């Protein structure tokens, strides 16, 4: 029988359907018996679903320049302390 830490470490692979054969059966058996792991894998699946629906919009160059300048200014201020 798999341990919870083994299942949680492989949660992303489980959700993506990359677990095969006998190992897949072991995972399924563990999930049937363990509510904590079942809940964790369900949350990973929901998170991946939400992330997959997000769209990235390009940042205009002038805004990107301001952001980068702010980061540089912050680094200078922190290094002088």
Secondary structure by P-SEA (a helix, b strand, c coil): cccaaaaaaaaaaaaacccccaaaaaaaaaaaccaaaaaaaaaaaaaaaaaaabbbbbccaaaaaaaaaaaaaaaaaaaac
